[in-house]
C-alpha cells in the first residue's frame, strides 16, 4: 500500500477482471488453478485496501456503518452469484463475475486518495483538497487537517525504519493488534461459515429432504445480506463487543443444533423411521447466518482498519489479511477431511466448539473501539506514542 490506497485498487482491478475472463475460457485444469489463485490473491488485496481506505477517510461516528456497507455489498454479490449460478454453468457465471472488477475501476477513478496517505508523502495541497472533497465544500477542515499533519510528522519521528525487522514485528504497538485481528480471523474462518458458503449446495442436499439445496443457498445468502444491514445499523450504536458476544453465542448454539440434527437424521435413516421436517436444519442455518453476518464477519475486518497504529497500518493490515486468507484456504480444504473423519454431524460439533473458544477469546482479548479516533485524527496521538513505544 506504499503506492497509495487508490492506486492499488486501480492497478489491480483490470487484472482482477482478466482473471475471471481467463477462467471463463480456460481449457485446462492447470489454467483454472492459475486463474483461481490469481483471483483469490487479488480478492484479498481488494478486501484489505478497501477496509483501510474506509477507516482512513471516515469519522468515528460513521466508520462502523460505512465498513458494514462494504460487507452488505459483498453479500449482494454473493447473492447474485448464487442466484445466477442456479441457471448458468460455471463458465458463464465467471463472465458475469468479471463485470465487478471493471465497475471497481470506473468507481475508483472518481475517488480521491486518503488525506492521511497524501500527508505521509508530503503532498499537503492534495491532502487538503482530498479532505475538503470528503467532508463537503462547506466544511471547515483546517483543524482536522492540522491534527492529521502533526500526528503524521510525529509518527515519522517515532518510526522504526532503522530497527531490525524482528524488533519491529515484536513491537508492542504492532504485536497486540496483530494477535487480536489474527485471533478473530482464525475463529471466523473456522466457524463453519465456509461449510455454509462454499459447500452450501452439497451440505444442504444431505440435510434437507424437500427443500431444494439451491433454494437453501439463495435463502442463506439473502439472510446474510439483511443481517449485514442490521449490523450496519447497530455497530456504531451499541458497539463492537456486544455484537461479537451475541454473534458467538448464537453461532455456537446453531452449529451444535445443526450437527445434532444430522446425527438424529442418520439414526432415523438407519432405522427406516420417519424423517423429521426441514424446518429444524433451516432454523439452524438461519440463526447461524444471521449471527455470523451480524457480528464476527464484518467486525473482524473493521478492526483491521481500526486497531493498527498509523506507522504500522500497512504492515499490520497485510499480516492480518494474509493470515485470514491462509485460514480460509485451510478451512475450505479441511471441511471435506473433517467430514470424512468425523462425519457431517461431528464436523459441525467441532465448529461449535471452535466458536465457543472464539467467544472466550473475544471476552478476554478484544477491546471496544466504538467512537475511537484513528491515530492520525486523535489530538492525543503524540502522547500515546511516547507512552507506548
Secondary structure, DSSP 8 states (H G I E B T S, - for coil): -TT-HHHHHHHHHHHHHHHHHHHHT--SHHHHHHHHHHHHHHHHHHHHHHHHHHHHHS-HHHHHHHHHHHHHHHHHHHHHHHHHHTTS-HHHHHHHHHHHHHHHHHHHHTS---HHHHHHTT-HHHHHHHHHHHH-TTS--HHHHHHHHHHHHHHHHT--TTS-HHHHHT-HHHHHHHHHHHHHHHHHHTSSHHHHHTTHHHHHHHH-SSS-HHHHHHHHHHHHHHHHHHHHHHTTTT-HHHHHHHHHHHHHHHHHHHHHHHHHHHHHHHTT-----THHHHHHHHHHHHHHHHTHHHHHHHHHHHHS-GGGHHHHHHHHHHHHHHHHHHHHHHHHHHHHHHHHHHHHHHHHHHHHHHHHHHHHH----TT---GGG-TTHHHHHHHH-
